Amino acid sequence: MDKKRNSFSGSIGFVLAAAGSAVGLGNIWRFPYLAAKGGGGLFLVIYLVLALTFGYTLLTTEISIGRKIKKGPLSAYGELNKKSYWIGIFACLIPIMIMPYYCAIGGWVIKYFVGFLTGDGLNMAQDGYFTGFITSTGEPIIYTVIFLLICTFIILRGVNNGIEAMSRIMMPILLLLVIIIAFFSLTISYTDAEGVTRTGMEGLKIFIVPDFTGMTVQKFFSVLMDAMGQLFYSLSVAMGIMVAYGSYVRDEDNLGKSINQIEIFDTGIAVLAGIMIIPAVFAFQGREGMSASGPGLMFVSLPKVFAEMGAIGRFVGILFFAMVLFAAFTSAVSIMEAIVTSFMDQFHIKRATATITELGIALVVGVIVCLGYNKLYFELPLPNGSVAQVLDVLDYVSNNCLMPIVAISTCILIGWILKPQTIIDEVEKNGETMGRKKLYCVMIKFIAPILLLILLLKALGIVTFI
Ligand code: PFF
């Protein structure tokens, strides 16, 4: 019973959906911070070079595997090469681990969006508000479930009416919101209690102008690894998603062009997020404010920045959290789709059955993630030096251990076992020429696996000098 597989209605639908997956929380809460920490312009240049080489290679590989085999990640790797079926299992396990905690964070975003909408923003800027919220037992679970149910609804509607339709609406609005907030951020001028005036434009300089002070070879490598790690997570590779989305790309679509557009979208939004966040945080909190990233930046520092803005702060907060919500939804839906399409292909079940199964898994684990901050609280030291709760453990194992393993194995499979020509043939299937062909071969065989191995060893705490 080989039913005709769904496909995106055209390359714009595909590009928006894939960009929607790539543009997520990582672009907003980690990229600007890493850029400010890594010497501004220096980080940006390294990131762009890596995006055009390393990122391009991984993205092209996964999307091409998906389009060639036309199956979700769980089955696709085994069909490419029988002995590689285990990569598919890992590539399906990773989104299963990520989905519950991405929903928990998505739930926090809903809470803050609703809070700013209903005029509770000033309250949310108080010290201890965020900790109080996530350590409470009821509310975080309710918001997690709401976020998860909205994702489930979109996935149940299918590829065209669900994922593609959502991306076509949310992605242009997201882009517009980021541009509006970024412009606003650049116009800020703030005088603090000590009478020091700082402007958004000065903050922009920290982000854009390369800063080589104290630069050593070791520091350079550490910026390189930060940029590579960020790019790797940002493009949504090594987690089955791009194989899943690639499997919905029509054979007649131009893959090379779409891949370039996805990269431009993802990197563009990351840079705009930097222009949006760094000037505002710098103006209101100075350089010290820029040491926060992740939830600390989004749910603690930024609400304080919005509170400092006065009356307009509430409005900016609403726009900001709406934008983050769109970024989170389009990413979470892609994570869920990677799982659902895998279940459908592997077990020959209907979309509804696969979706409800994943809903059940995400619900149970999602509740455990929420309880990880109260009833199930523990402090687990990780090899990378941080102290983890349930959410961080899932994040660490999936992002830092399993994803590099999947990516390295994929490079070995394509570079050495099946040979790069397999991917080149897929890209060139309908007469287009693949642009960076030689580069692709060198990257997939040598450079990408080596860089990824260093990333893995660093995450495992084995390599400590960078
Ligand atoms: N690429 C998205 C982001 O940057 O947020 C989606 C994503 C990446 C989700 C990595 C989860 C993850 F672990």
Residues whose N, C-alpha, C, O or C-beta is under 5 A from the ligand:
A	BS01	PFF	S21 A22 V23 G24 L25 G26 N27 I98 Y233 S234 L235 S236 S331 N399
